[in-house]
Amino acid sequence: MVIVGYEPFYTAYYKSIMTIARISASISIIGSCYIICDLIIHRKKKLFANNVMTNRIIFGASIYDLLKSFVPWIFFSLPMRTGMALGSMGTIATCTVQGFFAQVGAIGSVLFNVSLSICYVLMVTYGWNGTRLMKIKHAFLTLPVVLSFIFAIPPLFDNGYNFNVFNCYIAPHPFHCDPAIDDPAMPNYCERGRNIKSFVTMNLFITFSGGIVNIISMLMLYRFVLQKEKRSGRHIFGGNESGNDQDTYSKRVAVQGVFYFFAFALAWWNYYYYFIFRMIYPTTPTPIWLSYTAVSFIPLQGFFNAIVYIRPRYLAYRKDKLSTSGQTTRKDSRENKNKSSDVANVLIAENDKGINETNKNGTSEMKTKLAESDKEFNEST
């Protein structure tokens, strides 16, 4: 049974949005699980060494990316109260649970990306080693976890996790009610989530601050790489740093940090654009394409991180392949050269043999003619 006022969330458009979101989230979950499993399997080398703080941060970020993709986008409308949207089969309690963990996943994902950016800047720009980074590991690893739960708890006391179109998140209830109305007798009075403006402002402050920190960190890393490129006269953003003997470890680390920023930007650009659009055009309806891009890119953080995570391994594989190919080419060249020498030697030997046989035949003929001449001379005498 469809609740009155929620009919638009049972259309083919809503179904297509749900399908796209679940496909994107599934791809992201595969990427996050790959990172987590790879780090666990090689934990002695990648997690428990002194110089792998970035891997520990990526491990934490992947767990939160997994949570951020699975809870709000795989479940989608399932935890909502029955009758609110297509596929809704839940209650107010299940909707609250989804909203709480969606908030934890989103805030934690942003904060771990901030930790990763700061870690790369300290390593590259300021020359911090693994031992020094380990001394403040709780700032990189524990603080994002604690803050993600701290910022997710306040909306619980306001019953602030409710139906929010695509999933349960920070929103008032009923849908389209006005939190500014204080009279319960008014039609637009909000029964739940009357202080959501404070919580939305809190989220915007966290996410936009995190985005600014990531941008500043990216610019510092990018500037470092450009300075190295000018000195060496080589361009390494195309993936050639592994093959250049002059490239330093810090330069490769800087490039990796820049790519992690791009992974974050691809996943979050739609979120930032939406709020900027709402501030500039508060009365304009949200474009349909913005909804499609939101459910396509926002769940994909884990997938983008997995691509960047695999990148060094791919470059090493390509380098080994090119090296092997070069060795094979040189070996073939040497073999061809040896074969050519052998052929030439055979031809020379055959030519010498022919010449010797010709000389031998000529000598025999001459001896025969001389013998015949002598014989004739003797007979005539």
HELIX and SHEET records of a PDB file:
HELIX    1   1 GLU A    7  TYR A   10  5                                   4    
HELIX    2   2 ALA A   12  ILE A   41  1                                  30    
HELIX    3   3 ARG A   43  LYS A   46  1                                   4    
HELIX    4   4 MET A   53  SER A   69  1                                  17    
HELIX    5   5 PHE A   70  ILE A   74  3                                   5    
HELIX    6   6 ILE A   92  VAL A  124  1                                  33    
HELIX    7   7 GLY A  130  MET A  134  1                                   5    
HELIX    8   8 LYS A  137  ILE A  150  1                                  14    
HELIX    9   9 PRO A  154  PHE A  157  1                                   4    
HELIX   10  10 ILE A  196  SER A  232  1                                  37    
HELIX   11  11 GLU A  241  GLY A  243  5                                   3    
HELIX   12  12 TYR A  249  ILE A  280  1                                  32    
HELIX   13  13 ILE A  288  PHE A  297  1                                  10    
HELIX   14  14 ILE A  298  LEU A  300  5                                   3    
HELIX   15  15 GLN A  301  SER A  380  1                                  80    
SHEET    1   A 2 TYR A 161  PHE A 163  0                                        
SHEET    2   A 2 CYS A 168  ILE A 170 -1                                        
END                                                                             
